[in-house]
Amino acid sequence: MAAALLFLSLPTLIHGCVRDKSSIETSADFIPPPYSAAQTTAFHDVIEPFIADTCLRCHDADRTEADLDLEAFLDSGTAEMDIETWERVRDMLVSGQMPPPKRPRPEPEELDAVTDWIEGRVHDTIAAMPPDPGRVTARRLNRAEYNNTVRDLLGVDFEPAAAFPVDDSGYGFDTIGDVLTLSPLLMEKYLDAAETISARAMEADLTRIRDEGDAEHILICGHAPDAHTAACARRLCRNLAERAFRRPVSSREVRRLQEIFARSREDGAAFHEAMEHVSQAVLVSPHFLFRIEQSRPSIGSKDIRSVGDYEMASRLSYFLWSSMPDDRLIRLAKGRRLRDRGVIESEVARILQDPKSEALVENFAGQWLELRNMDEIQPDTDRFPEFDDSLRSAMRDETEMLFTTIVAEDLSVLRFLDADFTFVNEQLADHYGIEGVDGPALRRVTLAGSQRGGLLSHASVLTLTSYPTRTSPVLRGKWVLENLLGAPPPPPPANVPPLDEKKAETAQSLRAQLEQHRADPGCASCHSRMDPLGFGLENYDPIGRWRESQSGAPIDSSGELPSGERFSTPPELRTVLLAHREEFVRCLVEKMMIYALGRGLERYDKLAVDKICEEMKQNDYRFSSLVIGIADSFPFQKRRGEES
């Protein structure tokens, strides 16, 4: 291991951890474009009357509720300059939070005219800004990426990162460069893991040579022990480094590895032992542990550049496989072909059909849908004795298999909301009341005509969003807003009293308590959105079983959203959500872009999101159009320089 430490370049490692300090906001001297003639006319004919009639009773200069003064917006010159306020107004109108529930609601046509005008204004303003693809902090491999990369690099699959500290998350994902720090404890774990991995990889290579005959492998050539040459070591060092660093390596980098090899041999190590030391050095190199993009614009420049061809290969492979590029991606990078739209489309299709794409299910879906939390869920065993680890596993598998099927069959992403099929084994089928399913293996069954369909009827989601003893309309509604509609509520105000659990034993008393919350103006704006969505799922008990009554009283699953949309049953709620398909698709695009880019989204990313959403609409919302759109997008293929 001492030889490996010689290779660790601390200055390079520190540079790899530097945060993105460059500005992500519109520059102070940016002037939004003036209104077009049509926008000016619409402002005076539509926007001014709407603000005066609908908004000023709460948002004028004297009553700036939510710190929002719209009286100044009656001056079109002031309104022209303030995109942030327009975005707030749009979001509140689209979500139905404004006007407040007890205020008269504008006619749908009037509301559409206002939101369309605002959306056009926001779009024109952002389009006039200097283009900005953002800049991703050098990203450390997270635990899943480390395990998968070791597997694909050295052919050993034993999850060495299981002993590493848990990765931090940002924006809901553990792929965010800014939070993937490197602690002293993790560095120690890397050093220990490098020794174990190298020993196992060498043992595997020696076994393969013994079983398959003379052939070169990643750590050893096919020569007899007394026939190795300096050329063998040089070739193995270069091949290993190029695969591990996911790019061509310099002669200087190869020489440093050869020096480690030579010193080990001088100390009496056999050829294969010296190559183990080389492997250890590579595994603790920042160029293995971090995805460092070599072709970044120079420091002190904010110029926009394309990411390098090999970096593009890594962006694709870590996005969809959580692992290093394979030989085909590296060949395409070498041939500078990964910019071609046709190549991107064919490669996305190939990558998604590869078994390694299961990583997208485990790591993206596991965090988007919060399935990773299933291991921590423990319903009350006295009330739900049938809940055990095998049922827990079947619940999670059901949801993962729906995701896998949508990917493999390239279905519309709207099937997440209304899939008329699911996957159950005998235990989960009994749980759902589905007949004719035997054995422990999950199989596909139709749900046509049943009370189930889509994610919101999956026991995994329903259990994750319940308390150990009862359902929670608030948790379920919040989950829908955050994960399906992209409209997460703000944190609750301080000193909000908790629900009286003794009175929450029945659905009626729970609904009554939440109605009291909505009567409080400080709670109404959030609970008026969350609670109806959650009550629409009350027919499902805390572990996802269907029920018609609770404590002898019939279940009331009816609800009314701030927009005026009503429903009485879970299937009717699904219909309402499908009517909001554009919000769902945008939410999914944004979440997958965050996961793929390794950073949060900013205002300047809006045009890229808009383009992907429109392309998906033109392609029947197929899953492949989502992935291709991200891979071919401006922020995925470009990066901004660093400020000095």
C-alpha positions in Angstrom: 0.0 0.0 0.0 3.0 2.3 0.5 3.5 2.2 -3.2 -0.1 3.2 -3.8 0.2 6.3 -1.6 3.1 7.6 -3.8 0.6 7.9 -6.6 -2.0 9.9 -4.7 -1.7 13.5 -5.8 -3.1 15.6 -3.0 -3.1 18.9 -4.9 -5.1 17.2 -7.7 -7.5 15.7 -5.2 -8.1 19.0 -3.6 -8.7 20.6 -7.0 -11.2 17.9 -7.7 -13.2 18.9 -4.7 -13.5 22.6 -5.4 -17.0 23.9 -5.4 -18.6 25.9 -8.2 -18.3 29.5 -7.0 -19.3 31.1 -10.2 -22.5 33.0 -10.4 -25.6 31.2 -11.5 -27.9 34.2 -11.5 -28.7 36.7 -14.2 -26.0 39.3 -14.3 -26.9 42.7 -12.8 -26.6 44.5 -16.1 -29.0 42.2 -17.9 -32.1 44.1 -19.2 -35.1 42.0 -20.0 -36.5 42.5 -23.5 -39.4 45.0 -23.9 -42.9 43.7 -24.5 -43.9 42.9 -28.0 -46.9 44.8 -29.4 -49.1 41.8 -28.7 -47.8 41.4 -25.1 -48.4 45.2 -24.5 -51.9 44.9 -25.7 -52.6 41.8 -23.6 -51.0 43.4 -20.6 -53.4 46.3 -20.7 -56.5 44.3 -21.7 -56.0 41.1 -19.6 -53.2 41.4 -17.0 -54.0 44.8 -15.5 -57.7 44.1 -15.0 -56.9 40.7 -13.5 -54.4 42.1 -11.0 -56.8 44.9 -10.0 -59.8 42.7 -9.6 -58.3 39.5 -8.3 -55.0 40.2 -6.5 -54.8 43.7 -5.0 -57.2 43.0 -2.1 -54.3 41.0 -0.6 -51.2 42.1 -2.5 -51.2 45.9 -2.7 -48.7 48.4 -1.2 -50.5 48.3 2.1 -51.3 44.6 2.4 -48.2 42.8 1.0 -49.3 39.3 2.0 -46.5 36.7 1.4 -44.2 39.8 0.8 -45.8 40.3 -2.6 -46.8 43.8 -3.8 -48.5 43.6 -7.1 -49.8 47.2 -7.1 -46.5 48.3 -8.7 -47.2 45.8 -11.5 -50.0 48.1 -12.8 -47.0 50.0 -14.2 -46.0 48.0 -17.3 -42.4 49.3 -17.1 -42.0 47.9 -13.6 -43.6 44.6 -14.6 -41.3 44.3 -17.6 -38.3 44.0 -15.4 -39.4 41.5 -12.7 -39.3 37.9 -14.0 -39.0 36.5 -10.4 -42.4 37.9 -9.4 -44.0 36.7 -12.6 -42.8 33.2 -11.9 -44.2 33.3 -8.4 -47.6 34.5 -9.7 -47.7 31.8 -12.4 -46.8 29.1 -9.9 -49.5 30.1 -7.5 -52.1 30.4 -10.2 -51.3 27.1 -11.8 -51.2 25.2 -8.5 -54.6 26.7 -7.6 -53.3 28.3 -4.4 -54.4 31.7 -5.6 -56.9 33.1 -5.4 -57.5 31.7 -1.9 -60.2 29.0 -1.6 -62.8 31.4 -0.2 -62.3 34.0 -2.8 -64.2 34.0 -6.2 -62.3 31.9 -8.7 -61.7 33.3 -12.2 -63.2 31.6 -15.1 -60.9 28.9 -16.6 -60.6 30.9 -19.9 -59.5 34.0 -18.0 -57.0 32.0 -15.9 -55.5 30.3 -19.0 -55.1 33.7 -20.7 -53.2 35.1 -17.7 -50.9 32.1 -17.2 -50.2 31.8 -20.9 -49.2 35.5 -21.0 -46.9 35.0 -18.0 -45.4 31.9 -19.4 -44.7 33.6 -22.7 -43.1 36.5 -20.8 -40.9 34.3 -18.7 -39.9 32.3 -21.8 -39.0 35.4 -23.8 -37.0 36.8 -20.9 -35.0 33.6 -20.3 -34.4 33.2 -24.1 -32.9 36.7 -24.1 -30.4 35.9 -21.4 -26.9 34.8 -22.3 -27.0 31.0 -22.7 -25.7 29.1 -19.7 -25.3 25.3 -19.5 -24.2 25.5 -15.8 -21.1 23.9 -14.4 -21.0 20.7 -12.5 -18.6 20.3 -9.6 -16.1 17.4 -10.0 -18.1 14.5 -8.9 -16.9 11.8 -6.5 -18.2 8.4 -7.3 -21.0 7.5 -4.9 -21.2 4.1 -3.3 -23.3 2.5 -6.1 -21.1 4.0 -8.8 -18.0 2.8 -7.0 -19.3 -0.7 -6.7 -20.4 -0.9 -10.3 -17.2 0.7 -11.6 -15.0 -1.8 -9.7 -17.1 -4.6 -11.1 -16.8 -3.5 -14.7 -13.2 -2.5 -14.4 -11.7 -5.5 -12.7 -14.4 -8.2 -13.0 -15.0 -8.6 -9.3 -18.5 -8.1 -7.9 -18.7 -8.0 -4.1 -19.8 -4.4 -3.2 -16.7 -3.1 -1.5 -18.5 0.2 -0.9 -20.9 -1.4 1.6 -18.5 -0.4 4.4 -18.2 3.3 3.2 -20.1 6.1 5.0 -23.6 6.8 3.6 -23.5 9.3 0.8 -25.1 12.7 1.3 -27.9 13.8 -0.9 -28.9 17.0 -2.5 -32.1 17.9 -4.4 -33.3 14.3 -3.5 -30.4 12.4 -5.1 -26.9 11.2 -4.1 -25.4 12.1 -7.5 -25.0 15.8 -6.7 -21.3 16.9 -7.0 -21.5 19.6 -4.4 -22.5 17.2 -1.6 -20.3 14.2 -2.5 -17.4 15.3 -0.2 -14.4 13.3 0.7 -13.9 12.9 4.5 -10.7 11.4 6.2 -12.8 8.4 7.2 -13.8 7.8 3.6 -10.2 8.1 2.4 -9.2 5.4 4.9 -12.0 3.2 3.6 -10.7 3.8 0.0 -7.2 2.7 1.0 -8.5 -0.5 2.7 -10.8 -1.3 -0.2 -8.0 -0.8 -2.8 -6.0 -3.6 -1.1 -8.9 -6.0 -1.0 -10.1 -5.3 -4.5 -6.7 -5.6 -6.0 -6.1 -8.9 -4.3 -9.4 -10.3 -5.4 -8.9 -9.0 -9.0 -5.5 -10.6 -9.2 -6.8 -13.9 -7.9 -9.6 -13.8 -10.5 -7.2 -13.0 -13.3 -4.9 -15.9 -12.3 -7.9 -18.2 -12.1 -9.0 -17.2 -15.6 -5.5 -17.8 -17.1 -5.4 -21.2 -15.4 -8.8 -22.1 -16.7 -8.7 -20.4 -20.2 -5.0 -20.8 -21.1 -2.5 -18.1 -22.0 -4.4 -14.8 -22.4 -3.8 -11.3 -21.3 -6.2 -9.9 -18.6 -6.5 -6.5 -16.9 -3.7 -7.1 -14.3 -1.6 -9.8 -15.8 -0.4 -10.9 -19.2 -0.5 -14.5 -20.5 3.3 -15.1 -20.3 4.9 -17.6 -18.1 6.2 -16.2 -14.8 9.8 -16.1 -16.0 8.9 -14.6 -19.4 7.5 -11.2 -18.4 9.2 -8.2 -19.9 9.3 -4.5 -19.2 7.0 -4.1 -22.1 4.4 -6.3 -20.4 4.3 -4.0 -17.3 4.1 -0.9 -19.5 1.3 -2.2 -21.5 -0.7 -3.4 -18.5 -0.2 -0.1 -16.7 -1.4 1.9 -19.6 -4.4 -0.3 -20.3 -5.4 -0.3 -16.6 -5.1 3.4 -16.2 -7.0 4.2 -19.4 -9.9 2.0 -18.4 -9.9 3.2 -14.8 -9.6 6.9 -15.7 -12.2 6.6 -18.5 -9.9 8.5 -20.9 -6.5 8.3 -22.7 -3.6 8.7 -20.3 -0.4 10.6 -20.7 3.1 9.1 -20.9 3.9 10.8 -17.6 0.9 9.0 -15.9 2.1 5.7 -17.3 5.7 6.3 -16.1 4.5 7.0 -12.6 2.7 3.7 -12.5 5.8 2.0 -13.9 7.8 3.5 -11.1 5.5 1.9 -8.6 5.8 -1.4 -10.4 9.6 -1.1 -10.5 10.0 -0.2 -6.8 7.8 -3.2 -5.9 10.0 -5.5 -7.9 13.1 -4.1 -6.4 11.6 -4.9 -3.0 11.3 -8.5 -4.0 7.7 -8.6 -5.1 6.7 -11.0 -7.8 5.3 -9.7 -11.1 1.7 -10.2 -10.1 2.3 -8.7 -6.6 3.8 -5.6 -8.2 0.8 -5.3 -10.5 -1.4 -5.5 -7.4 0.4 -2.4 -6.0 -0.2 -0.6 -9.3 -3.8 -1.5 -9.1 -4.0 -0.1 -5.6 -2.5 3.1 -6.7 -5.0 3.5 -9.5 -7.9 2.8 -7.2 -7.0 5.6 -4.9 -6.2 8.1 -7.7 -8.5 11.1 -7.9 -8.9 10.3 -11.6 -10.6 7.1 -10.6 -12.5 8.3 -7.5 -13.7 11.5 -9.2 -15.2 12.3 -12.6 -12.9 15.1 -13.4 -13.7 16.7 -16.8 -10.3 17.5 -18.3 -11.6 19.7 -21.2 -13.2 22.3 -18.9 -12.8 26.0 -20.0 -9.8 27.7 -18.4 -10.2 29.2 -15.0 -11.1 32.8 -15.1 -13.2 32.3 -18.2 -17.0 31.9 -18.4 -16.9 30.7 -22.0 -19.1 27.8 -22.9 -17.5 24.7 -24.2 -18.6 21.2 -25.2 -17.6 18.6 -22.7 -14.9 16.3 -24.0 -15.8 13.2 -26.0 -14.6 10.9 -23.3 -16.4 12.9 -20.6 -19.6 12.7 -22.8 -19.2 8.9 -22.7 -18.9 9.0 -18.9 -21.9 11.3 -18.6 -24.0 8.8 -20.6 -22.8 5.7 -18.8 -23.0 7.0 -15.3 -26.4 8.5 -16.0 -27.9 5.2 -17.2 -25.6 2.5 -15.7 -24.1 4.2 -12.7 -20.8 2.8 -14.0 -17.9 3.4 -16.4 -18.3 3.5 -20.2 -18.0 0.2 -22.0 -15.6 -0.4 -24.9 -18.2 0.7 -27.5 -18.8 4.0 -25.8 -15.0 4.6 -25.6 -14.6 3.8 -29.3 -17.4 6.2 -30.2 -15.7 8.8 -28.0 -12.4 8.2 -29.7 -14.1 8.7 -33.1 -15.8 11.9 -31.9 -19.2 10.5 -32.8 -21.1 11.0 -29.5 -22.4 14.4 -30.6 -24.5 13.0 -33.5 -28.2 12.8 -32.6 -28.6 9.5 -34.5 -25.7 7.9 -32.5 -27.2 9.2 -29.2 -30.5 7.6 -30.1 -29.0 4.3 -31.0 -26.7 4.3 -28.0 -29.5 5.2 -25.6 -31.5 2.3 -27.0 -28.6 -0.1 -26.6 -27.7 1.1 -23.1 -31.3 0.8 -21.8 -31.5 -2.7 -23.1 -28.4 -3.8 -21.3 -28.9 -5.5 -17.9 -26.7 -2.9 -16.3 -29.5 -0.3 -16.9 -31.1 -1.9 -13.8 -29.0 0.7 -12.0 -31.3 3.3 -13.3 -34.2 1.6 -11.5 -32.3 1.0 -8.3 -30.7 4.5 -8.1 -33.0 6.9 -9.9 -36.4 5.3 -9.2 -35.2 4.3 -5.8 -34.7 7.9 -4.9 -37.4 9.6 -7.0 -40.1 7.3 -5.6 -38.3 7.0 -2.2 -38.2 3.2 -2.5 -34.9 3.2 -0.7 -36.8 4.1 2.5 -38.7 0.8 2.3 -36.1 -0.9 4.5 -36.8 1.5 7.3 -40.5 1.3 7.2 -42.1 -0.8 10.1 -45.9 -0.8 10.4 -47.3 -1.6 13.8 -46.9 -5.4 14.2 -50.0 -5.7 16.5 -52.2 -4.1 13.9 -50.6 -5.5 10.8 -49.1 -8.9 11.8 -49.2 -10.0 8.1 -46.5 -7.4 7.2 -43.1 -9.1 7.1 -39.8 -8.8 5.2 -41.0 -11.0 2.3 -44.1 -8.7 1.8 -41.9 -5.6 2.1 -39.6 -7.0 -0.6 -42.5 -7.9 -2.9 -43.9 -4.4 -2.5 -40.6 -2.8 -3.6 -40.1 -5.3 -6.4 -43.6 -4.5 -7.8 -42.8 -0.9 -8.2 -39.3 -1.5 -9.6 -40.7 -4.0 -12.1 -43.2 -1.4 -13.3 -40.3 1.0 -13.9 -38.3 -1.7 -15.6 -41.2 -2.6 -17.9 -41.8 1.0 -18.9 -38.1 1.3 -19.8 -37.7 -2.1 -21.5 -41.0 -1.7 -23.6 -40.4 2.0 -24.1 -43.9 2.8 -22.9 -45.4 6.2 -22.2 -44.2 7.7 -18.9 -47.9 8.4 -18.2 -48.2 4.7 -17.4 -46.6 5.5 -14.1 -50.0 7.2 -13.4 -52.4 4.8 -15.0 -50.8 1.4 -15.7 -53.5 -1.2 -16.0 -51.1 -4.0 -15.1 -48.8 -4.8 -12.2 -46.5 -7.5 -10.8 -47.4 -9.7 -7.9 -46.5 -13.0 -6.3 -48.9 -15.1 -4.3 -48.3 -13.2 -1.1 -48.8 -9.7 -2.6 -51.7 -11.0 -4.7 -53.5 -12.2 -1.5 -52.7 -8.8 0.0 -54.4 -7.1 -2.9 -57.3 -9.6 -3.2 -56.1 -10.8 -6.7 -56.9 -14.5 -7.3 -55.1 -17.1 -9.3 -51.5 -16.3 -8.5 -49.3 -19.0 -7.0 -45.7 -19.2 -5.8 -43.0 -16.7 -4.7 -42.1 -15.3 -8.1 -43.6 -12.0 -9.2 -45.6 -12.2 -12.5 -47.5 -9.7 -14.6 -51.2 -9.4 -14.1 -53.9 -7.2 -15.5 -55.7 -4.7 -13.4 -58.5 -3.8 -15.8 -61.7 -3.1 -14.0 -60.1 -3.1 -10.5 -59.6 -0.3 -8.0 -55.9 -0.3 -8.7 -53.7 1.2 -11.4 -50.5 3.1 -11.5 -48.0 4.0 -8.8 -50.6 5.5 -6.4 -52.1 2.0 -5.8 -48.8 0.3 -5.2 -48.4 -0.9 -1.6 -44.9 0.4 -1.5 -45.9 4.0 -2.0 -49.0 3.7 0.2 -46.9 2.2 3.1 -44.1 4.7 2.7 -46.6 7.5 3.1 -48.4 6.2 6.2 -47.6 6.2 9.9 -47.1 2.9 11.7 -50.7 2.8 13.0 -52.7 4.8 10.5 -52.8 6.4 7.1 -51.8 10.0 6.6 -53.6 12.1 4.0 -51.0 14.8 4.6 -48.0 12.6 3.9 -49.6 11.0 0.9 -50.7 14.4 -0.5 -47.2 15.8 0.0 -45.7 12.8 -1.8 -47.9 13.4 -4.8 -47.1 17.1 -4.9 -43.3 16.5 -4.5 -42.8 13.5 -6.7 -45.5 13.6 -9.3 -46.5 17.2 -9.8 -43.2 19.0 -8.9 -45.0 21.4 -6.6 -43.6 20.6 -3.1 -45.2 22.5 -0.3 -43.1 24.8 2.0 -42.1 23.6 5.5 -45.0 23.9 8.0 -45.1 27.1 10.1 -43.5 26.9 13.5 -45.6 25.9 16.5 -48.3 24.1 14.5 -50.0 21.7 17.0 -49.9 18.0 16.1 -53.0 16.0 15.4 -54.6 14.4 18.4 -53.8 10.7 17.6 -56.7 9.5 19.9 -59.1 11.4 17.7 -57.5 10.3 14.5 -58.6 6.7 15.0 -61.5 7.1 12.5 -61.5 8.6 9.0 -64.2 11.1 10.0 -62.3 12.5 13.0 -59.1 12.7 11.0 -60.8 14.6 8.2 -62.4 16.9 10.8 -59.0 17.7 12.4 -57.5 18.5 9.0 -60.4 20.7 8.2 -59.5 22.7 11.3 -56.0 23.1 9.9 -57.3 24.4 6.6 -59.4 26.9 8.5 -56.2 28.5 9.7 -55.0 30.9 7.0 -51.4 30.0 7.8 -52.1 26.4 7.0 -54.8 26.7 4.3 -52.5 27.3 1.3 -50.6 24.0 1.7 -53.3 21.8 3.2 -55.8 22.8 0.6 -53.5 21.1 -1.9 -52.2 18.2 0.1 -55.2 17.0 2.0 -57.6 16.4 -0.9 -54.9 14.3 -2.8 -54.3 12.3 0.4 -58.0 11.7 1.1 -58.4 10.5 -2.4 -56.3 7.5 -1.4 -58.1 6.7 1.9 -59.5 3.5 0.5 -56.0 2.1 0.9 -55.0 1.2 4.4 -51.6 1.9 6.0 -50.1 -1.1 4.2 -51.9 -0.7 0.9 -54.8 -3.0 1.2 -58.2 -2.0 -0.2 -60.9 -1.1 2.4 -64.4 0.1 2.1 -64.8 1.1 5.8 -62.9 1.9 8.9 -64.2 1.4 12.5 -67.6 0.6 11.0 -68.0 3.8 9.1 -67.7 4.0 5.3 -64.5 5.5 3.8 -64.9 8.9 2.2 -62.3 9.3 -0.6 -63.8 12.4 -2.1 -61.9 15.6 -2.5 -61.8 19.0 -4.2 -58.6 20.7 -5.3 -58.1 24.5 -5.2 -58.6 24.5 -9.0 -62.2 23.3 -8.4 -61.5 19.7 -9.7 -63.4 17.1 -7.8 -63.2 13.3 -7.4 -64.8 10.7 -5.2 -62.7 7.5 -5.7 -59.0 6.6 -6.3 -59.7 5.9 -10.0 -61.3 9.4 -10.3 -58.2 10.9 -8.6 -56.0 9.2 -11.3 -58.1 10.8 -14.0 -57.6 14.2 -12.4 -53.8 13.6 -12.2 -53.8 12.6 -15.9 -55.4 15.9 -16.7 -52.3 17.4 -15.2 -50.0 15.4 -17.4 -47.9 18.4 -18.4 -47.0 19.1 -14.7 -46.2 15.4 -14.2 -44.0 15.2 -17.3 -42.2 18.4 -16.4 -41.6 17.1 -12.8 -40.2 13.8 -14.1 -37.9 15.6 -16.6 -36.6 18.0 -14.0 -35.9 15.2 -11.5 -34.1 13.0 -14.1 -32.1 16.0 -15.3 -31.0 16.7 -11.7 -30.0 13.1 -11.4 -28.2 13.0 -14.7 -26.4 16.4 -14.4 -25.3 16.0 -10.8 -26.6 19.5 -9.9 -29.8 21.4 -9.1 -31.6 23.1 -11.9 -31.5 26.9 -12.3 -33.7 29.4 -14.2 -31.4 29.2 -17.2 -32.2 25.4 -17.6 -35.9 26.2 -18.3 -35.5 26.3 -22.1 -33.8 22.9 -22.1 -36.6 21.4 -19.9 -39.3 23.0 -22.2 -37.7 21.5 -25.3 -37.5 18.0 -23.7 -41.1 18.2 -22.6 -42.2 19.2 -26.1 -40.2 16.4 -27.8 -41.8 13.9 -25.4 -45.3 15.2 -26.2 -44.5 14.7 -29.9 -43.3 11.1 -29.2 -46.3 10.0 -27.1 -44.3 10.6 -23.9 -42.2 7.5 -24.5 -39.5 6.8 -22.0 -36.8 6.8 -24.6 -37.7 10.4 -25.6 -37.1 11.5 -22.1 -33.6 10.0 -21.9 -32.6 11.0 -25.5 -33.8 14.5 -24.8 -31.6 14.8 -21.7 -28.6 13.3 -23.4 -28.9 15.6 -26.4 -29.6 18.7 -24.3 -27.6 21.9 -24.0 -26.7 21.5 -20.3 -25.8 17.8 -20.7 -23.4 18.4 -23.6 -21.9 21.7 -22.6 -20.4 23.3 -19.5 -19.5 26.8 -18.3 -16.1 27.9 -17.4 -15.0 28.7 -13.8 -14.5 32.1 -12.4 -11.1 32.6 -10.9 
